[in-house]
Amino acid sequence: MEELIVAIARGLVDDKDAVTVSADEPDEEGTVVYHLHVAADDMGRVIGKQGRIAKAIRTVVRAAASKVGGKAAVEID
């Protein structure tokens, strides 16, 4: 899942080396929270107008997680 998030984010940003993803341990419901870190200058590119790109990233990751039988959430830091 981390590779998927990194691949999506690197396609959007200018500073590709600054893209990192960290994951928390699953909570009581089994949801894994992934934290996407990008350079400050690229934050707007990842969030998008009115959060549309961020919402799309979260939707894709949630769908991929459900396909393998898990739950996932993405936070952009």
C-alpha positions as CSV (number, residue, x, y, z in Angstrom):
1,M,0.0,0.0,0.0
2,E,2.9,2.4,0.8
3,E,4.3,1.8,-2.7
4,L,0.9,2.8,-4.2
5,I,0.8,6.0,-2.3
6,V,4.4,6.9,-3.1
7,A,3.8,6.2,-6.8
8,I,0.7,8.4,-6.9
9,A,2.4,11.2,-5.0
10,R,5.6,11.2,-7.0
11,G,3.5,11.7,-10.2
12,L,2.1,14.9,-8.8
13,V,5.0,16.7,-7.1
14,D,8.2,18.5,-8.3
15,D,10.5,17.3,-5.5
16,K,10.1,13.5,-5.8
17,D,12.8,12.8,-3.3
18,A,10.8,14.5,-0.5
19,V,7.9,12.0,-0.8
20,T,7.8,9.6,2.2
21,V,5.1,7.4,3.6
22,S,4.9,6.1,7.1
23,A,2.2,3.7,8.5
24,D,0.7,3.4,12.0
25,E,-0.2,0.1,13.6
26,P,-3.8,-1.0,12.9
27,D,-6.3,0.3,15.3
28,E,-9.1,-1.6,17.0
29,E,-11.1,-1.8,13.8
30,G,-8.1,-2.9,11.8
31,T,-7.6,0.4,10.0
32,V,-4.1,1.3,9.0
33,V,-3.4,5.0,8.8
34,Y,-0.8,6.0,6.3
35,H,0.9,9.4,6.6
36,L,2.1,11.0,3.4
37,H,4.8,13.6,3.7
38,V,5.8,15.9,0.8
39,A,7.8,19.1,0.5
40,A,6.0,22.3,1.7
41,D,6.1,23.7,-1.9
42,D,4.3,20.6,-3.2
43,M,1.5,20.5,-0.6
44,G,-1.0,22.3,-2.8
45,R,-0.3,19.9,-5.7
46,V,-1.2,16.9,-3.5
47,I,-4.2,18.4,-1.9
48,G,-5.6,20.1,-5.0
49,K,-8.4,22.6,-5.4
50,Q,-11.0,22.1,-2.6
51,G,-9.2,18.8,-1.7
52,R,-10.2,17.0,-4.8
53,I,-6.8,15.3,-5.4
54,A,-6.5,14.3,-1.7
55,K,-10.0,12.8,-1.8
56,A,-9.1,10.9,-4.9
57,I,-5.9,9.5,-3.3
58,R,-7.9,8.4,-0.3
59,T,-10.5,6.7,-2.4
60,V,-8.0,4.8,-4.5
61,V,-6.1,3.6,-1.4
62,R,-9.3,2.6,0.4
63,A,-10.4,0.6,-2.6
64,A,-7.0,-1.1,-2.9
65,A,-7.0,-2.0,0.8
66,S,-10.5,-3.5,0.6
67,K,-9.5,-5.6,-2.4
68,V,-6.9,-7.3,-0.2
69,G,-9.2,-7.5,2.8
70,G,-8.1,-4.6,4.9
71,K,-8.9,-1.0,5.8
72,A,-6.7,2.0,5.1
73,A,-6.8,5.8,5.6
74,V,-4.4,8.4,4.3
75,E,-3.4,11.6,6.1
76,I,-1.4,14.3,4.3
77,D,1.2,15.9,6.5
